[in-house]
């Protein structure tokens, strides 16, 4: 193995040991110590059995004059040694099982938590199916490494040293040399060929992740597949992915034949050499038949696990690859992280300020020197054509991204100087597209505030005008909503989102087209509920349907990443600018420039009357 690979392997083991032996956990350390003592006891019992077996053969081979008491003593000792080996081995497994599973749990949990800490950009660029498969295989790799490698591979090498020493002491240096040389050649061959094969396994894993990613992505977009009658297209794409996996898997498995044949040849030659030497020594009178049996038993006891070692090493290398893949996710640096010494956000009134904010996704500039203020307890709406930067403002407010220049502040605190957790705890959001957990409708509403009582959940559902719908369901709040909430309509999902935002009781509300999926009657009811719960609270509304924001304290009109207009609904209509054009298009349908001018004038007159009254 190359020095760089050795360093990488050592680094992986170092990371793993943090989960195996957590700091301050004396119980786990005690378990490991007792388990290791059981391991030593099991191997000690295993070393005694061939000697006792050989002694029993010599007693029987001595003819009718052998002492039955001596034979029974030897046979009894042989049975006890074998029983002791089994008992200590099982005790070792029992003690270490919790250690291994605790490490698997800790590593998987850390990876899961870390993925949630990574920035939105990371998740937009990665595919969920591949990530979940990498974590799953990495966790299994840790379990394999701990239960097999630490307590099977290491003891096997210890046994090689013990057996070689015993054979040297009892039968001579040539026996020990041949035994040790055979094992060394076997190990070297296994390592070299397995290293050659490991790239085939990596290619197979990559193909496997690609197939899994496509399968998950396709099933998550089940409705889209149906809309476009693309079942055959998806099946063909999945079949192509599986065909690639098939080719890589066949290549990986067929290359195993070379390993097995080579290993079998090495063991056969080593066994033949030692047994031939033992036969010559018996004929010369240097060894007894019992010694011959003991030598044979030691060799079988040693060589048979070597077949297991070949498989273990292959799987060990794969486990390291899987662990490397999983721990590699932990090497990803979040683009957005809490600064050292960041303090929790302190809410006084909830004043929100965007101060000369500019932001770009790569080379595409989205916001250009945007400045506005949402005073505490006020309602400000942001409107504009698609692609004007409205959604980006919401992402900056939640600190999914940081602006390239300028600052975003809440109550004079720069969002980059406060903890992300406290910031997001202070903001309640109703997104345009509501994604729900595959759980009960009650759980999805209660997700707004952990630990909320059933009565609080019901109260929030009433404010969101979804309580009557839930009451009509057979299982009520225990009704399952399906994957991503597919069993609910768009309007029902949006009302669930409103309910959990209400349940959160935030200091600042963010409504991103909160009623876009509702009919006019329900929209009016929900709008009244939203006005009620957000009264006297700082509220930022991102809207496409202008009828929902006519009562806003200020309306900001974005176009091409810049603020082009601002004012109240009536003031903006009087300007006859972009907002007035958008209002006319939505209120009466755009029907030509001439008619449009007339409609704008009529809208201005009506707005003026409303303002005067």
Secondary structure as the mmCIF struct_conf table of DSSP 4:
data_model
#
loop_
_struct_conf.conf_type_id
_struct_conf.id
_struct_conf.beg_label_comp_id
_struct_conf.beg_label_asym_id
_struct_conf.beg_label_seq_id
_struct_conf.end_label_comp_id
_struct_conf.end_label_asym_id
_struct_conf.end_label_seq_id
HELX_RH_AL_P HELX_RH_AL_P1 UNK A 3 UNK A 20
BEND BEND1 UNK A 21 UNK A 21
TURN_TY1_P TURN_TY1_P1 UNK A 23 UNK A 24
HELX_RH_AL_P HELX_RH_AL_P2 UNK A 26 UNK A 61
TURN_TY1_P TURN_TY1_P2 UNK A 62 UNK A 62
TURN_TY1_P TURN_TY1_P3 UNK A 64 UNK A 65
BEND BEND2 UNK A 66 UNK A 66
HELX_RH_AL_P HELX_RH_AL_P3 UNK A 68 UNK A 117
BEND BEND3 UNK A 118 UNK A 118
HELX_RH_AL_P HELX_RH_AL_P4 UNK A 120 UNK A 125
BEND BEND4 UNK A 126 UNK A 126
HELX_RH_AL_P HELX_RH_AL_P5 UNK A 128 UNK A 144
HELX_RH_PI_P HELX_RH_PI_P1 UNK A 145 UNK A 153
HELX_RH_AL_P HELX_RH_AL_P6 UNK A 154 UNK A 171
HELX_RH_AL_P HELX_RH_AL_P7 UNK A 173 UNK A 220
TURN_TY1_P TURN_TY1_P4 UNK A 221 UNK A 221
HELX_RH_AL_P HELX_RH_AL_P8 UNK A 222 UNK A 227
TURN_TY1_P TURN_TY1_P5 UNK A 228 UNK A 229
HELX_RH_AL_P HELX_RH_AL_P9 UNK A 231 UNK A 254
TURN_TY1_P TURN_TY1_P6 UNK A 255 UNK A 255
HELX_RH_AL_P HELX_RH_AL_P10 UNK A 256 UNK A 283
TURN_TY1_P TURN_TY1_P7 UNK A 284 UNK A 285
BEND BEND5 UNK A 286 UNK A 287
HELX_RH_AL_P HELX_RH_AL_P11 UNK A 289 UNK A 329
TURN_TY1_P TURN_TY1_P8 UNK A 330 UNK A 331
HELX_LH_PP_P HELX_LH_PP_P1 UNK A 332 UNK A 334
BEND BEND6 UNK A 335 UNK A 336
HELX_LH_PP_P HELX_LH_PP_P2 UNK A 338 UNK A 339
TURN_TY1_P TURN_TY1_P9 UNK A 340 UNK A 341
STRN STRN1 UNK A 343 UNK A 343
BEND BEND7 UNK A 348 UNK A 349
STRN STRN2 UNK A 352 UNK A 361
TURN_TY1_P TURN_TY1_P10 UNK A 362 UNK A 363
STRN STRN3 UNK A 364 UNK A 374
TURN_TY1_P TURN_TY1_P11 UNK A 376 UNK A 377
STRN STRN4 UNK A 379 UNK A 384
BEND BEND8 UNK A 385 UNK A 385
TURN_TY1_P TURN_TY1_P12 UNK A 386 UNK A 387
BEND BEND9 UNK A 388 UNK A 389
HELX_RH_AL_P HELX_RH_AL_P12 UNK A 390 UNK A 397
TURN_TY1_P TURN_TY1_P13 UNK A 398 UNK A 399
BEND BEND10 UNK A 400 UNK A 401
BEND BEND11 UNK A 404 UNK A 404
STRN STRN5 UNK A 405 UNK A 410
TURN_TY1_P TURN_TY1_P14 UNK A 411 UNK A 412
STRN STRN6 UNK A 413 UNK A 414
HELX_RH_3T_P HELX_RH_3T_P1 UNK A 415 UNK A 417
STRN STRN7 UNK A 418 UNK A 418
HELX_RH_AL_P HELX_RH_AL_P13 UNK A 420 UNK A 425
TURN_TY1_P TURN_TY1_P15 UNK A 426 UNK A 426
STRN STRN8 UNK A 427 UNK A 430
BEND BEND12 UNK A 432 UNK A 433
BEND BEND13 UNK A 438 UNK A 439
STRN STRN9 UNK A 440 UNK A 440
HELX_RH_AL_P HELX_RH_AL_P14 UNK A 441 UNK A 446
TURN_TY1_P TURN_TY1_P16 UNK A 447 UNK A 448
BEND BEND14 UNK A 449 UNK A 449
TURN_TY1_P TURN_TY1_P17 UNK A 450 UNK A 451
HELX_RH_AL_P HELX_RH_AL_P15 UNK A 454 UNK A 463
TURN_TY1_P TURN_TY1_P18 UNK A 464 UNK A 465
HELX_RH_AL_P HELX_RH_AL_P16 UNK A 467 UNK A 471
TURN_TY1_P TURN_TY1_P19 UNK A 472 UNK A 472
BEND BEND15 UNK A 473 UNK A 473
TURN_TY1_P TURN_TY1_P20 UNK A 474 UNK A 475
HELX_RH_3T_P HELX_RH_3T_P2 UNK A 476 UNK A 478
STRN STRN10 UNK A 480 UNK A 480
HELX_RH_3T_P HELX_RH_3T_P3 UNK A 483 UNK A 485
TURN_TY1_P TURN_TY1_P21 UNK A 486 UNK A 487
BEND BEND16 UNK A 488 UNK A 488
HELX_RH_AL_P HELX_RH_AL_P17 UNK A 490 UNK A 504
TURN_TY1_P TURN_TY1_P22 UNK A 505 UNK A 505
BEND BEND17 UNK A 507 UNK A 507
STRN STRN11 UNK A 508 UNK A 512
BEND BEND18 UNK A 513 UNK A 513
TURN_TY1_P TURN_TY1_P23 UNK A 514 UNK A 517
BEND BEND19 UNK A 518 UNK A 518
HELX_RH_AL_P HELX_RH_AL_P18 UNK A 520 UNK A 533
TURN_TY1_P TURN_TY1_P24 UNK A 534 UNK A 536
BEND BEND20 UNK A 537 UNK A 537
STRN STRN12 UNK A 538 UNK A 542
BEND BEND21 UNK A 544 UNK A 545
HELX_RH_3T_P HELX_RH_3T_P4 UNK A 546 UNK A 548
BEND BEND22 UNK A 549 UNK A 549
TURN_TY1_P TURN_TY1_P25 UNK A 550 UNK A 551
BEND BEND23 UNK A 553 UNK A 553
STRN STRN13 UNK A 554 UNK A 559
TURN_TY1_P TURN_TY1_P26 UNK A 560 UNK A 561
STRN STRN14 UNK A 562 UNK A 567
HELX_RH_AL_P HELX_RH_AL_P19 UNK A 569 UNK A 575
TURN_TY1_P TURN_TY1_P27 UNK A 576 UNK A 576
BEND BEND24 UNK A 577 UNK A 577
HELX_RH_AL_P HELX_RH_AL_P20 UNK A 578 UNK A 588
HELX_RH_AL_P HELX_RH_AL_P21 UNK A 593 UNK A 612
#
